[in-house]
Amino acid sequence: MPSKQKNPLSPKKLLLTKWTAVNPTNKRKHFLVSKVILPELPEQAVEYVELEAVIDKQSQVIAWRELSNSPVWLQGWV
């Protein structure tokens, strides 16, 4: 039987992943990670990603760790 355990998120593998907002605003429900924002210094960790709404191409920058908050974000397009 397949495991239901979630794979841990990695900022290096988030580019072009699909996300669904649990509580959509302005009909923006489905999002795509359009950019992983690299830090100014290469030795610093990645902290932010840019999400683009599929419906109207509006983008927002969030901390990539927020995507693991399941009451707010679901992985994939649901």
N, C-alpha and C positions, 0 to 999 in steps of 0.2 A: 504494500500500500504506500503511495507517495506521501512524503512528509509535508505537513502543513506549515512548517517552520519558515519564517521569512528570511530571505537573503539579506545580509547587512548591506546598507547603502554605502557606496563609495563615490566621492565626488568625481573621480577620474572616469567613471563609467556612466555618469548621469546624462551626458550630452545626447540629445534627441530622444530621451525617454518620455513616455506619456504619463500624464497624471490627471486625476479627476478631483475637482473640488467637492467636498461633501456638502457644503452650503454655498451654491453658486451665487454670484452677484452680477447684475446686469446681463443675465443669460450666459455669463462666462463660466462654463463648467469644465470643459476639456482644455488641457494645457500641454505644451511641449517645452522641454528644457532646450532653449535655443542657444544658450551660451553658458559656459562655465567660466566665471570671472576669476582670473588668475591674480594672485597677490602681487604687489610691487616687487617684493623680494622673493626670489625663487625658493629660499629655505622656509618661507612661511607656508602654512597650510591653506588650502582652498576653503573659503568660508561662504561664498555667495554664488548663486546661479540666477540666470534670467529666465523667467517663464513667459511664454507667449501664448495668449489665448487663441484657440483655433478659430473661433467664430469671427473675431474682428482684428486679430493681429496686435492687440494691446499687450504691452509687456510690463512686467514688474520684476524687481529684484528682491529675492528673499534669501535667507540663510539656508543652505542646502539641507541642514539637519532638520528644518521644519517639515520637510517632506516625509519624515518618518513618524510624524504626528498623525496617527490614523483617524482621530476624530475630525481632522481638517482635510487631509489628503489621502487618496487611494491610488495605488500604483496601477497604471493602465487606464484605458477609457472604459468606464463602466456605464 
